[in-house]
């Protein structure tokens, strides 16, 4: 390949990376200086939307075009001034900034070869397949909280041949454990899109929401592991005689420490930056942790390769999702501008008339029902968000937030169209419906019942 051809292939993703990184930088500046930066953010947001709409991924293509065109038509119809357009383009841009900054953590994870450390831990501590199931759930949960769906690749790569040969029905075993650990992380993880959208809908701070949500997530993993343990504990695992790689267990401790520092920093920064939103505090905390983590690895030879992979592959791949959020923000802001509140109040009246326990039981089922016909939970939240905002009254904002996040969590497990299920299906050569419905449906219904009772008690 000629140098010119190589440049043509590399420059577009690098341009995408620079645009996405600039959004993260704008929000860091907002947190540190208080500058609004409305117009610079709107310009970058508009450019990203124009660049990515023609090549947006199939999962988001139709809703993104609908949201963009409908939002634009509504604003043109009402002859909205330029500032309203800028505010619309910025409406959900903070969510994009969080996605961008969270992605930088993948550089340090790749550089440090943390998948090998996880493999050593699985082989050393799993006495039987029941314990191994709990460990896979736990690692999927923790890694998902900082890597989102990228955790699936890291975790599957940690299963070497010696480990997989000992597992009875490896594809079903690992897909079940990963899907339960992964999906429950979407209840609380600071970079979870579900959490970010839910908190925005109900105008809640992450620090208020965090502990109850973590409690629900732990409950889900406990139920998921407990339903499998009695059967799997009868299958012993051979004792590993191979010495772990140097520093393996220190790396596991570092992973746990990174997550703990990010979680605690958001609350710690609240009194120091009282006028800064929870999302901006999260961006600041993750940026500092990622920078320190990378500096500690600056002498590792493959750091340059991981940075290049991040700039050319990892971050540009999130451009479609970023464009989707920008389009969704434009649409929701346009709806508010044209005055949809009165209509939504009338639509919410029948739901508000329901007893609180029944209302909290219905909300997750609405999101799951949409997911079973192929509607992504993020699209469901975009459509239902304005309606859900009108329900705060009999139920508290915390209860509604948890019920909404629970619906998304269950959707990621039981929908054959969910990204997690499709990725596991591709990598493990299993039909999507088998993973979603045969393996996860019964567990999901049990978890739904127990979690709904718990939410009613908060």
N, C-alpha and C positions, 0 to 999 in steps of 0.2 A: 504493500500500500504506500502511495506517495505521501510526502509530508503534507501537501495541500489537502489530500483526501482525509488524512488523519485529523487535520485542523477542523475540517468541515464537520467531522463526526463529534469532536470534543467541544467545540465552541458553543453549540446550542445548549447542552446540559450545563455547561459552566455558567452561561448567561442565566439559565433558570436558577441555578444555585445562588448566584449573586443577588438576584431579585428576592428570593426567599430569605436569604440571610439578612438582607437590608430590612425586612420586616421585623425580624428579631432585634436588630440593632435599634430601630425606631422605638420599640417598646422598652428596651433597656434604657434609652435616653429619657423616655417618658417617666420611668420609675425613678431615675436618679436626678433629673432636672425639673420635672413637672411640665416640660414643654408639651403642648398638645400635638404638634406635628400633623395636623389634620390633612393639609394638602399634600405633603410628601407621601404620607401613607396612602392617600386616595389615588395618587398617580401610580404608585407601584402596584396597588391593588388592581387598578384598571388595566395596566399593562399585563399583569399575570392572567387576568380574566380573558383578555383578547388572545394571548398566546396559547392558553390551555384549552379554551372551549372547543377549538377545532380538533384537538387530539386528546380530549379527556377520556378516561378509561370507561369501558362499557358499563360498569357498575353505577356510574354517576352521570352518564352522558345525557340521557333523556331528562331527568329531573333538573340537572344544571341548566340546560337550555330553556326549560319551561320557567324556572325561577328567574333567570336573567331576562328573558323576553317579557314575562308578565310584570316583573318589577319595573323594567324600563317603560313599558306601555302605561302603567299606572302613574309613574312620575311625569311622563310627557303629557298624559291626559290632564293632570292637575297643574301643569306648567310649573313644576317644582323648580326653585332656584338652584344655582350651582352648589351651594353649601349643602342642600338636602341630598343631592347626588353624592357628594363627598362623604357625608355622614352614612349614607347607605352602603357605599363601598367599604367603609371602615367598620360597619356594624358588627361583623363577626371576625374581624381581622386579628383580634387578640388570640382567638383560638388557633389561627394559622401560625402566629408567632410562637405559641406554646408547642405546637407540633414541630416546628423548625428547631427550636432550642432543645427539645427532648431528643431529637434525632442525633444531635452532636454527641450524645453519650455512646452511640454505637461505635464511634471511632476508637474510644478507649477500650471497649469490650472486645473489638476485633484485634486491636494491637496486643492486648494482654492474653489472647487465646484463652478466654474464660470458658469456652466449651470443653476444653481438656480438664479444667479444674472441676467442672460439674460432673464429667464422666468419672473422675477419680472418686468423688464423693458418693455417687450412685453405687459404684462397685464396692466401696469399702463399708458403707453403712447399711446396705440392704441385706438383711438376714434372710428374708423371704420376699415373695412377690407382692405381698400385702404392704410391707414396709416400703418397697420400691415404688408402689403406686402412690403412696402418700408423698414420697420424695419428689416424684415427677410432677405431681400436682403443685407442690410447694415451689419448685424451681420455675415451673411454667407461670405461676402466679407472680413471683417476685420479678422475673425477667420481663413479663408482660407490662409490669408497672413502669418500666423505663424504656422498653423497646417496642411496645405494642405487638403487632403480629410478627415482627422480625424475630421474636423470641422462639417461634416454632422452628426456624432454621437452626438457630444456635442449639436448641435442646435436642433436636433429632440428630444433629451432627455429633453430639456427645455419646450417642449409643454406638459403641463399637461392636464388632462381630461377636466377641466373647460374651458381651452382655445380651445382645439380641438372641443368641442361640439358646440362652437359658430361659427365655420368656415364652410361656405357652401362649400362642396366638398373639405375637408381637404387634401386628398392625392394629387390632382391636384394643389391645391393652393400652398402647401408647396414645392412640387417638382419643380414647375415653379420658385418660388421666390429663392429657394436655388441654382438652376442650373444657374440662371442669375447672382446672386451675386458671386457665387463660380467661375464661368468661367472667369468673367471679372477681378478677382484678378490675374489671370495668365498673365495678360498684364504687370504687374509692380512689383508684390510682390518680395522682395529680395531673398526669398527661393524658388521661383517658378522655376521648372525645365525648363519650356518653356523659361523664361527670361534668366536663366543661359546658356542654349544652344544657344539661339539667340545671346546673347552678345559675346559668344565665337566664333560663326560663323563669326560675323561681326567685331570682335576685338574692342568692345566698352566698355567703363566704365559705370557702372550702374548709376553713378551720372549724366552723360550726357543724359542718356536715361530716367531717372526716371520721371521728370515732364511731358513731353509729354505723356508718357505711363499712368500716373495717370489721366491725362486729358481724354484720350480715355476710361479708365475704368469708370470714373464718367459719361461720356457721355452714355456708355452702360447701366449703372444702371438707369440713368434718363430715357432713352428710355424704358427700361424694365418695370419700375414702372409706367411711364406715359401711356403706352398702356393698363394697367390693372386698373388704378385708377378710371377713370370715371364710370366703372361698379361696382367696389368693394366698392366705397365710399357710395353706397346706403345701404350697410349692416352694421348697427351699432354694436359696441361691448359693452357688458354690463360693467358698471363701476366696477372696482375691489375694493371691500371693505376690502380685506385681506391685512394686513400690510406686507410690504416687509421684507425679512430676514435681520437681522442686517448686515450693511456693503454692501448691494447689489449694491447700486449705486456707492459706492467707488470702488468696484471691476470692474464695467464697465469703470470707469475713469482709473483704473490701466491698463486694457487691451488696451485702446486707447493710454495711455502713453508709454507702452511697444513697441507698433508698431511705434509710433512717434520717440522714442529714437533710435530704431534700424535704421530707415530710415535716421535720421539726423546724426547718428554716422558715417555711411559709408562716408558721405561727410566731416564731421568734422575731421576724421582721415587722410584724403588725404594729407593735408599739413604736418601733423605730421609724416606720414609714406610714403614719396614720392616714395620710391622704392618698395612698397608693392602693389600687385594687388588689384583691387576692391573686388574680391572674398575673398581674405585673410582678408581684412579689415572687410568684412561682417562677416566672421567666428569669428574674434576677438570681434566685437561688440556684436554679439548674445551670445557668450560664457560668456562675462562679465555680460550682462543683465540677462541671465538665472541664473548665479551663485548668483547675488545679489537678484533676485526674490526668489530663493530657500532659501537663508539665512534668508530672512524676514519671511519665513514660517516654520522655523525649529522647532517651538514649537507646530505645528499642529499635532495631533496624527496620522492621516492617511498618513503622509509623507512617512513613511517606506513602506507602501503598494503600494504607487504610484511609488516609486523607484524600487521596485521589479517588478511591472507590466511593467515598462519601460525596465528593463533589460531582462525580460523573454519573453515579448510579443511585445511591441511597436517597439523597435529598431531592434530585429531580423527579424520582418516582413518586414523591408525595405532592407533586405539583397539581395532579388531577384532584386530589382531595382538597387541596388549598383552594383551587378554583371553585369547587363545589361549595365550600363554606362562604366564599365571597359572594357567589350568586345567591345563596340562601339568605345571607345578610341583606343584600340589596332588596330581595323580595319582601322579607319580613319588615324592613324599614319602610318600604313603599306602602305596605298594608297599614302600618301605623299612621303614615302621613295622610292617607286618604280617609282615615277615621273608621276603622273596623270595630272599635270597642263596643259600640251599641249592639252590633250584630252578634258578637261573641258573647256578650252578656246574656242575650236571649238564648243562644245555643247552649250555654253552660248551665242554664237554670235547671233543666231536668237532672243533670248530673249532681248539681249542688243539693238537690232535694234528696238524694240517696243517703242512707245512713253511712257514717264515716267508714266502718269496716267494709261495707259493700263497695263504696267508692274506691277504696284502696285496693280491693280485689279486682275491680274492673279495669283499672288503668294498665296494669301489666298485660292483661289478656288482650287489650286493644292493640298494643304494640306487637305482641306475639302473633296475633291474627294477621296484621299487615305483613309481617316477615314471612309467614307461611305462603303468601302469594307473591313473594319476590320483592316486596318493598323494603329497602334497607332501613334499619332502625334510625339512622340519621335523618332519612327522608321523613319517616314517621314523626320524629320529634319536630322537624321543621313545619310539617303540616299541622300537627296537634299542639305545638308549643303555644301559639296565641290562645287556644282554647283552654289549655291546662293552666295558664296564668290566671284565668278567671275562677279557678276552683279553690283558691286559698280562702278559707273561711272556716267551715266546719272542721276540715282537716288542716293541719299545720303545713307550712312550707317544707319543713323537714320530712314529714310523712309523705307528702306528694313527691318530693325529690327522690326519696328512697324507692317509692313504688314505681316511679318512672324509670329509674336506673335498673331496678329489678326486671322490668319488662324487656329492656335492651339486653341485659345479661342473659336472660332465658332465650331471647331471639338468636343470639350468637351461637347457642348450643343446638336449638331444635329446628332452625331454618336451613333447608338444603341449599339455599342461595347465599348463606352467610359466607363472608370472605374466609374466616377461619376454617369452616367445614370444607369449602372448596379447595383450600390450600392443603389441608390434611388428606383430602380425597386424592389430590394429584400426587402428593409425595408418598402416600402409603398404598396407593392403588386400590382404594375402597370406594364403592358408590356413595355419593353424598347423602342420599336418603338413609343409607345404612348407618352412617355416623350420626346423623342428626336425629333420626326418629327411632331406630332400633336400639341404639346405645344410650342416647341421652334423654329420650322423651319421658320415660318413667321417673328417672332421677329428677328431671326438671319439674315435673308436676308435684313430686314430694317436696322439693325445695321451695317451690312457689307457695305451697300451703303453709309450711312452717315459717317462711320469711314474711308472708303477709300477716300472720298472727304477731310476729315480732315487731313489724312496723306499726301495727295498731297499738302496741304497748309503749312505743316511744313517746 
